[in-house]
Amino acid sequence: MTPPAAAFWAIAEPLLERPGVERSTMMGHECLRAGGAFVGMADGSGRLIVKLPAERVEELILAGDAEEFAPAGRVFREWAQLPVVDEPRWRGLLEEALAFAAGPTRPGQPPG
């Protein structure tokens, strides 16, 4: 089985060729950013953490496919964590996250 960080970067590395997509850090982990907005990362425990619209995160959680992302007990409504390495699923969710990052800024919220 591929280690989570390696699985993440196997998917994310080709995305770095797109304009505005870059490597960065978030919470001490290497992550993917697009246009300055955080997109996703694999954390130290092997979960994919990805930024999506709050409605999509809720949908994934209700389906049992994801869990809330709540570091230090604070829930981030636009972030989901997936506890199992599933490369095709991760690829699709990173594509969704890139599309979300590229979308229009929501009123009253800064990008990223």
Backbone bond lengths (Angstrom), bond angles and torsions (degrees), N, CA, C in turn:
res aa  C-N    CA-C-N  psi(-1)  N-CA   C-N-CA  omega(-1)  CA-C   N-CA-C  phi
1 M - - - 1.463 - - 1.531 108.99 -
2 T 1.304 116.96 139.52 1.459 123.14 -179.25 1.529 109.97 -74.30
3 P 1.346 118.27 132.21 1.470 119.18 175.52 1.524 110.54 -59.09
4 P 1.341 117.95 145.88 1.467 121.23 -175.74 1.524 115.02 -53.10
5 A 1.318 117.69 -46.83 1.469 119.00 -178.56 1.525 110.34 -64.08
6 A 1.334 117.08 -39.38 1.465 120.35 178.62 1.523 110.30 -66.44
7 A 1.326 117.12 -41.01 1.474 120.94 177.93 1.526 109.95 -61.92
8 F 1.331 116.01 -43.92 1.458 120.13 179.61 1.524 110.77 -59.58
9 W 1.343 116.96 -49.98 1.459 119.16 -175.94 1.528 112.79 -73.04
10 A 1.333 117.81 -24.50 1.465 119.62 173.34 1.527 109.90 -62.63
11 I 1.320 116.03 -34.70 1.466 121.51 177.89 1.529 110.53 -81.74
12 A 1.331 116.43 -43.59 1.466 121.62 -172.51 1.521 113.85 -76.10
13 E 1.317 117.56 -32.30 1.479 121.13 -175.19 1.532 112.13 -53.72
14 P 1.333 120.37 -48.92 1.471 118.93 179.24 1.535 112.71 -63.81
15 L 1.313 117.24 -26.06 1.468 120.53 179.53 1.523 111.41 -68.72
16 L 1.338 116.79 -22.00 1.463 121.12 179.57 1.527 112.21 -66.50
17 E 1.319 117.10 -15.02 1.466 120.74 178.29 1.530 111.88 -77.31
18 R 1.322 117.21 -13.58 1.466 121.00 -180.00 1.526 110.15 -78.94
19 P 1.323 116.88 145.75 1.466 119.84 179.16 1.536 111.30 -58.68
20 G 1.313 115.99 134.39 1.461 121.83 175.76 1.511 115.45 81.89
21 V 1.324 118.12 -3.91 1.471 121.22 179.76 1.525 107.39 -96.39
22 E 1.333 115.07 131.39 1.464 119.68 -176.52 1.524 111.68 -148.77
23 R 1.330 114.53 164.14 1.462 122.80 172.37 1.517 108.01 -81.87
24 S 1.316 116.12 144.88 1.452 120.98 176.89 1.527 107.38 -153.30
25 T 1.314 117.07 -165.58 1.464 120.70 174.13 1.522 109.43 -130.35
26 M 1.321 114.44 148.68 1.456 122.16 176.73 1.521 106.86 -146.39
27 M 1.307 117.06 125.14 1.459 122.54 178.90 1.533 112.07 53.09
28 G 1.320 115.76 36.47 1.455 120.78 177.70 1.518 115.40 80.59
29 H 1.328 117.64 6.33 1.465 121.73 179.54 1.519 109.18 -118.64
30 E 1.336 115.36 146.81 1.460 118.41 173.48 1.515 108.58 -65.91
31 C 1.322 115.42 140.03 1.461 119.76 -178.09 1.518 109.81 -139.58
32 L 1.316 114.11 176.83 1.449 122.60 176.76 1.521 107.85 -110.23
33 R 1.332 116.23 133.65 1.465 122.41 176.00 1.514 108.57 -123.13
34 A 1.319 114.33 152.78 1.469 120.06 175.23 1.518 107.57 -137.69
35 G 1.320 116.10 123.17 1.456 120.23 -179.38 1.516 112.31 57.70
36 G 1.326 117.00 31.06 1.458 121.94 -179.63 1.517 114.25 86.20
37 A 1.333 118.18 -9.63 1.474 121.45 -178.73 1.525 110.02 -94.58
38 F 1.318 116.11 139.19 1.456 120.27 174.82 1.518 109.47 -65.33
39 V 1.329 116.65 140.63 1.461 122.45 -178.28 1.523 110.31 -116.98
40 G 1.331 117.49 -52.61 1.453 119.66 -178.37 1.505 112.59 -175.61
41 M 1.348 114.22 169.90 1.460 121.48 178.80 1.518 108.27 -162.62
42 A 1.326 115.57 165.61 1.455 121.74 168.19 1.523 105.16 -107.70
43 D 1.332 115.92 127.05 1.462 117.84 -179.28 1.524 110.88 -87.33
44 G 1.306 116.86 177.41 1.458 122.41 -176.32 1.522 114.60 -63.72
45 S 1.316 118.18 -20.60 1.465 120.25 -179.43 1.532 112.15 -95.30
46 G 1.338 116.95 4.07 1.449 120.15 173.35 1.508 116.32 93.89
47 R 1.298 117.40 15.96 1.471 120.19 178.94 1.515 110.09 -98.95
48 L 1.333 114.59 145.71 1.461 120.21 168.81 1.514 106.14 -83.18
49 I 1.307 116.70 130.69 1.460 122.10 174.68 1.518 105.24 -118.05
50 V 1.326 115.85 122.99 1.455 120.91 -170.55 1.528 110.05 -137.47
51 K 1.339 115.32 143.08 1.466 121.18 -179.76 1.525 110.08 -97.63
52 L 1.349 114.85 122.46 1.460 123.07 -177.92 1.523 108.75 -139.16
53 P 1.314 117.97 168.25 1.465 118.83 174.94 1.543 110.23 -57.51
54 A 1.319 116.72 144.37 1.462 121.73 -177.05 1.530 111.85 -53.50
55 E 1.334 116.99 -37.59 1.463 120.47 -179.50 1.524 111.04 -65.31
56 R 1.315 116.71 -37.95 1.470 121.60 179.28 1.525 110.14 -69.14
57 V 1.336 116.70 -40.40 1.460 120.78 177.46 1.527 109.45 -60.51
58 E 1.316 116.32 -46.60 1.464 120.57 179.16 1.529 110.89 -59.96
59 E 1.319 116.45 -41.97 1.463 121.40 178.59 1.537 111.05 -60.07
60 L 1.325 117.04 -45.55 1.464 121.56 179.05 1.530 111.52 -63.43
61 I 1.321 116.19 -40.74 1.466 120.40 179.76 1.523 110.51 -66.66
62 L 1.329 117.26 -46.32 1.465 120.95 -179.57 1.526 111.69 -63.23
63 A 1.325 117.45 -31.23 1.462 121.32 178.36 1.532 111.93 -78.43
64 G 1.328 116.85 -8.24 1.460 120.60 -178.54 1.517 113.45 81.24
65 D 1.329 117.01 13.52 1.463 121.74 -177.97 1.525 113.20 -91.71
66 A 1.321 117.10 -15.66 1.462 121.26 -176.73 1.523 109.21 -147.29
67 E 1.315 114.29 169.50 1.457 122.06 176.56 1.523 108.49 -124.53
68 E 1.334 115.46 160.76 1.468 119.55 174.33 1.523 109.28 -62.27
69 F 1.302 115.93 147.53 1.449 121.71 171.62 1.514 105.98 -100.24
70 A 1.328 116.14 111.82 1.467 120.58 -174.18 1.528 110.75 -139.81
71 P 1.337 116.74 69.46 1.466 117.83 177.24 1.526 109.99 -65.08
72 A 1.311 115.70 136.57 1.475 122.36 -179.90 1.531 111.64 56.60
73 G 1.347 116.98 26.11 1.457 121.09 175.40 1.522 115.87 85.06
74 R 1.305 117.86 -3.60 1.474 120.78 179.64 1.521 109.45 -96.43
75 V 1.333 117.12 118.09 1.461 121.87 -178.48 1.523 109.89 -78.07
76 F 1.326 115.06 129.90 1.460 122.26 174.60 1.528 106.27 -101.06
77 R 1.321 117.33 105.65 1.468 122.70 -172.95 1.524 113.83 -61.78
78 E 1.312 118.25 -27.92 1.459 121.06 -178.31 1.522 112.73 -98.24
79 W 1.313 116.91 17.70 1.463 120.88 179.52 1.520 109.31 -127.98
80 A 1.318 115.85 135.40 1.465 121.72 176.62 1.520 107.81 -123.27
81 Q 1.321 115.64 151.20 1.455 119.21 173.14 1.521 108.88 -122.86
82 L 1.313 114.20 136.28 1.455 121.52 179.75 1.526 107.52 -111.46
83 P 1.322 117.36 118.38 1.456 120.81 -171.50 1.528 115.85 -79.47
84 V 1.310 118.80 -8.81 1.461 121.05 -175.81 1.523 109.94 -121.54
85 V 1.341 116.41 133.33 1.462 120.19 176.30 1.521 108.27 -67.70
86 D 1.313 115.08 119.83 1.457 123.18 177.53 1.527 104.68 -142.74
87 E 1.337 115.91 91.53 1.459 120.27 -170.60 1.530 114.20 -56.60
88 P 1.336 120.26 -45.04 1.477 117.96 178.31 1.535 111.81 -62.18
89 R 1.322 116.62 -40.29 1.472 120.55 179.48 1.526 109.97 -66.26
90 W 1.335 116.78 -45.34 1.459 120.57 178.99 1.520 110.21 -59.21
91 R 1.328 117.19 -41.99 1.470 121.09 -179.34 1.533 109.93 -59.85
92 G 1.325 116.62 -46.74 1.458 120.66 179.76 1.513 112.37 -62.68
93 L 1.329 116.66 -41.34 1.462 119.96 -179.25 1.522 111.69 -70.80
94 L 1.325 117.64 -34.81 1.469 119.03 175.51 1.526 110.45 -66.75
95 E 1.328 117.64 -36.36 1.467 120.07 175.40 1.531 110.00 -63.71
96 E 1.331 116.86 -42.57 1.475 120.35 176.89 1.521 110.16 -61.15
97 A 1.332 116.31 -42.75 1.460 120.45 -178.87 1.523 111.49 -64.80
98 L 1.339 116.99 -38.52 1.467 119.85 176.52 1.518 110.94 -63.87
99 A 1.310 116.59 -41.61 1.468 120.05 178.05 1.524 110.29 -64.12
100 F 1.319 117.18 -39.18 1.469 121.60 178.38 1.527 110.00 -64.82
101 A 1.327 116.72 -43.79 1.471 120.80 179.61 1.528 111.32 -63.31
102 A 1.330 116.47 -33.02 1.462 120.79 -178.51 1.523 112.87 -80.98
103 G 1.337 116.95 -14.31 1.452 121.39 -176.06 1.507 112.46 -69.67
104 P 1.322 115.88 175.80 1.466 120.00 -179.64 1.517 111.37 -66.23
105 T 1.319 115.67 147.93 1.461 120.95 176.24 1.513 108.66 -67.07
106 R 1.320 115.05 134.09 1.462 119.90 179.11 1.523 109.51 -75.19
107 P 1.334 118.23 141.30 1.471 120.90 -178.09 1.529 111.44 -54.80
108 G 1.316 115.08 133.54 1.463 120.51 175.91 1.507 114.37 79.53
109 Q 1.330 118.84 3.30 1.453 120.66 179.91 1.517 109.84 -125.65
110 P 1.330 116.14 136.08 1.465 118.46 176.22 1.516 109.23 -73.92
111 P 1.325 118.82 156.00 1.464 120.17 176.36 1.516 110.58 -63.96
112 G 1.331 115.80 151.60 1.464 121.45 174.42 1.443 110.77 87.96
